[in-house]
Amino acid sequence: MSLTVFGAPLSPFVRKVRLCLLEKQVDYELEFVMPFTPPDWYYELNPLGRIPALRDDEVTLADSSVICQYLNERHPTNDLLGSTPAARAQVRWLEKYADYEIAPLATFTVFANRLLKPSMGKPCDEALVQKALNEKLPPHFDYLERQLGEREFFVEDRLSMADIAVACQLINLEHGAETVDATRWPGLAAHLARMKARQSVEQILPSEQRMVNKLRSQAPQAQ
């Protein structure tokens, strides 16, 4: 098998690439690379040391959005980027919004403090988590709720990278023991439920949940 994804399964950006591949029914291998402390050889794939990276025969790429754009062009079946210039622009915008606005809060604040830090013996900054949950995330969820409206998907009423990117961040929010309030954001909550019911997501979530449970078991118990 020539196509390899490098990274850790609980990374929402690695998950995004894996779901792109699964939706396109492209076979791949996942090679585990720890975030923040990758091996020296990994810097040849991504000089920034971030995950994910991809190797497809002689092609090597970094950055989840760049990788997914490449995969969409390399494997055009089940297009995930939109059929018109306007749709493609909207998909790219919402993917960027998820990666740059939701990720710092859902993943790097809630998920990191609730799960990763305790598993490493570090304290959770619960005040920071609560600020993210109560002050910073709600305006973003309000925006996504408006963008979604009554539709099942964000763009062109069909699955795109916008849906995958948003769902990947909200899955990490759930790994951090929080959920989208369905009474306040019913459309967004329903969208996540639909995404989690997709075969591609169902294929990877059970193993992720086992990892989450293992990390929780490693956290020192509060006295």
C-alpha positions as CSV (number, residue, x, y, z in Angstrom):
1,M,0.0,0.0,0.0
2,S,1.6,3.3,-1.1
3,L,-0.6,5.9,0.7
4,T,0.3,6.5,4.3
5,V,-1.1,9.0,6.8
6,F,1.2,10.0,9.7
7,G,-0.3,11.2,13.0
8,A,-2.3,10.3,16.1
9,P,-5.9,9.2,15.8
10,L,-7.3,11.6,18.4
11,S,-6.1,14.6,16.5
12,P,-9.1,16.2,14.7
13,F,-6.8,17.1,11.8
14,V,-5.7,13.5,11.4
15,R,-9.3,12.4,11.7
16,K,-10.2,14.9,9.0
17,V,-7.8,13.3,6.5
18,R,-8.9,9.7,7.5
19,L,-12.5,10.6,7.0
20,C,-11.8,12.1,3.6
21,L,-10.1,8.9,2.6
22,L,-12.8,6.7,3.9
23,E,-15.6,8.8,2.2
24,K,-13.6,8.4,-1.0
25,Q,-13.1,4.7,-0.3
26,V,-9.3,5.0,-0.7
27,D,-7.1,2.5,1.1
28,Y,-4.4,3.8,3.4
29,E,-2.2,3.0,6.3
30,L,-2.0,5.0,9.5
31,E,1.5,5.4,11.0
32,F,1.4,6.7,14.5
33,V,3.3,9.9,15.1
34,M,3.1,11.7,18.4
35,P,2.1,15.4,18.2
36,F,4.5,17.9,19.8
37,T,7.4,15.3,20.0
38,P,7.7,13.7,16.6
39,P,10.8,11.7,15.7
40,D,13.6,13.4,13.8
41,W,12.8,11.8,10.5
42,Y,9.3,13.3,10.6
43,Y,10.6,16.8,10.0
44,E,11.5,15.7,6.4
45,L,7.7,15.3,5.9
46,N,6.7,18.4,7.8
47,P,9.4,20.9,8.8
48,L,7.0,22.3,11.4
49,G,6.7,18.9,13.1
50,R,2.9,19.1,13.1
51,I,0.5,16.3,12.3
52,P,-0.8,15.0,10.0
53,A,1.5,14.4,7.0
54,L,0.9,12.2,4.0
55,R,3.0,10.1,1.7
56,D,1.5,9.0,-1.6
57,D,4.2,7.2,-3.5
58,E,6.7,10.0,-4.3
59,V,4.3,12.8,-3.1
60,T,4.7,14.1,0.5
61,L,2.4,16.7,1.9
62,A,1.7,18.4,5.2
63,D,-1.4,20.3,6.6
64,S,-4.8,18.6,6.7
65,S,-6.5,21.1,4.4
66,V,-3.8,20.8,1.8
67,I,-3.8,17.1,2.0
68,C,-7.6,16.8,1.6
69,Q,-7.5,19.2,-1.4
70,Y,-4.9,17.0,-2.9
71,L,-6.9,13.8,-2.2
72,N,-10.0,15.4,-3.7
73,E,-8.2,16.1,-6.9
74,R,-6.3,12.8,-6.9
75,H,-9.5,10.8,-6.3
76,P,-12.3,12.9,-7.8
77,T,-15.1,10.3,-7.0
78,N,-17.3,11.6,-4.2
79,D,-16.2,15.2,-4.5
80,L,-15.9,16.9,-1.1
81,L,-15.0,20.4,-2.2
82,G,-18.1,21.7,-4.0
83,S,-19.3,21.8,-7.6
84,T,-19.1,25.6,-8.3
85,P,-16.5,28.3,-7.4
86,A,-18.9,29.8,-4.9
87,A,-19.5,26.4,-3.2
88,R,-15.8,25.6,-3.1
89,A,-15.1,28.9,-1.6
90,Q,-17.8,28.4,1.1
91,V,-16.4,24.9,1.8
92,R,-12.9,26.2,2.2
93,W,-14.1,29.0,4.5
94,L,-16.1,26.7,6.8
95,E,-13.2,24.3,6.9
96,K,-10.8,27.1,7.9
97,Y,-13.4,28.4,10.4
98,A,-13.4,25.0,12.1
99,D,-9.7,24.6,12.0
100,Y,-8.8,28.1,13.2
101,E,-11.7,29.2,15.4
102,I,-13.3,26.1,16.8
103,A,-10.1,24.0,17.2
104,P,-8.3,26.4,19.7
105,L,-11.4,26.0,22.0
106,A,-12.9,22.6,21.5
107,T,-9.6,20.7,21.0
108,F,-6.7,22.8,22.4
109,T,-8.7,24.0,25.4
110,V,-11.5,21.6,26.4
111,F,-10.1,18.3,25.0
112,A,-6.5,19.1,26.0
113,N,-7.3,20.2,29.6
114,R,-10.0,17.6,30.3
115,L,-8.2,14.6,28.8
116,L,-4.6,15.1,27.7
117,K,-3.2,17.0,30.6
118,P,-4.6,14.7,33.3
119,S,-3.3,11.6,31.5
120,M,0.2,13.2,31.7
121,G,-0.2,14.1,35.3
122,K,-0.8,17.7,34.7
123,P,-3.6,19.7,36.2
124,C,-6.7,20.6,34.2
125,D,-7.3,24.4,34.0
126,E,-11.0,24.1,34.5
127,A,-11.4,27.9,34.6
128,L,-10.1,28.1,31.1
129,V,-12.4,25.3,30.0
130,Q,-15.4,27.0,31.5
131,K,-14.5,30.3,29.8
132,A,-14.3,28.5,26.5
133,L,-17.6,26.7,27.0
134,N,-19.6,29.6,28.4
135,E,-18.1,32.7,26.6
136,K,-16.0,31.8,23.6
137,L,-17.6,28.8,21.9
138,P,-21.3,30.0,22.0
139,P,-20.9,32.8,19.4
140,H,-19.1,30.3,17.1
141,F,-21.9,27.8,17.5
142,D,-24.5,30.5,16.9
143,Y,-22.7,31.3,13.6
144,L,-22.5,27.6,12.5
145,E,-26.2,27.2,13.4
146,R,-27.1,30.1,11.1
147,Q,-24.9,28.8,8.4
148,L,-26.5,25.4,8.6
149,G,-30.1,26.6,8.7
150,E,-32.6,23.9,8.0
151,R,-30.2,21.9,5.8
152,E,-28.6,18.6,6.6
153,F,-25.2,19.7,5.3
154,F,-23.5,23.1,5.2
155,V,-22.9,23.5,1.4
156,E,-24.9,22.3,-1.6
157,D,-27.0,20.0,0.6
158,R,-24.4,17.3,0.4
159,L,-21.4,16.1,2.3
160,S,-18.3,18.3,2.0
161,M,-15.1,19.0,3.9
162,A,-17.0,21.7,5.7
163,D,-19.1,19.1,7.4
164,I,-16.1,16.8,8.1
165,A,-14.0,19.6,9.6
166,V,-16.7,20.9,11.9
167,A,-17.7,17.4,13.1
168,C,-14.0,16.6,13.8
169,Q,-13.7,19.4,16.2
170,L,-17.1,18.6,17.9
171,I,-16.0,15.0,18.3
172,N,-13.0,16.2,20.2
173,L,-15.3,18.3,22.4
174,E,-17.2,15.1,23.2
175,H,-13.9,13.4,24.0
176,G,-13.4,16.2,26.5
177,A,-16.7,15.3,28.1
178,E,-18.8,18.1,26.7
179,T,-21.6,18.1,24.1
180,V,-23.4,20.6,21.9
181,D,-26.5,21.8,23.7
182,A,-29.3,20.5,21.4
183,T,-31.8,22.9,23.0
184,R,-29.7,25.9,22.1
185,W,-28.2,24.7,18.8
186,P,-30.6,22.0,17.5
187,G,-29.3,22.1,14.0
188,L,-25.7,21.8,14.9
189,A,-26.4,19.0,17.4
190,A,-28.4,17.1,14.8
191,H,-25.7,17.6,12.2
192,L,-23.1,16.0,14.5
193,A,-25.4,13.1,15.2
194,R,-25.8,12.5,11.4
195,M,-22.1,12.7,10.9
196,K,-21.4,10.2,13.7
197,A,-24.0,7.9,12.1
198,R,-22.0,7.8,8.8
199,Q,-20.2,4.6,8.0
200,S,-16.9,6.4,7.8
201,V,-17.1,7.9,11.3
202,E,-18.5,4.7,12.8
203,Q,-15.5,2.9,11.4
204,I,-13.0,4.9,13.5
205,L,-14.9,6.2,16.5
206,P,-14.9,2.9,18.6
207,S,-11.1,2.7,18.6
208,E,-10.9,6.4,19.4
209,Q,-13.2,5.9,22.4
210,R,-11.0,3.0,23.6
211,M,-8.1,5.4,23.5
212,V,-10.0,8.1,25.4
213,N,-11.0,5.6,28.1
214,K,-7.4,4.5,28.4
215,L,-6.2,8.0,28.8
216,R,-8.8,8.7,31.4
217,S,-7.8,5.6,33.3
218,Q,-4.2,6.9,33.4
219,A,-5.2,10.2,35.0
220,P,-4.5,10.4,38.8
221,Q,-7.7,10.1,40.8
222,A,-8.7,13.2,42.6
223,Q,-8.4,12.8,46.4
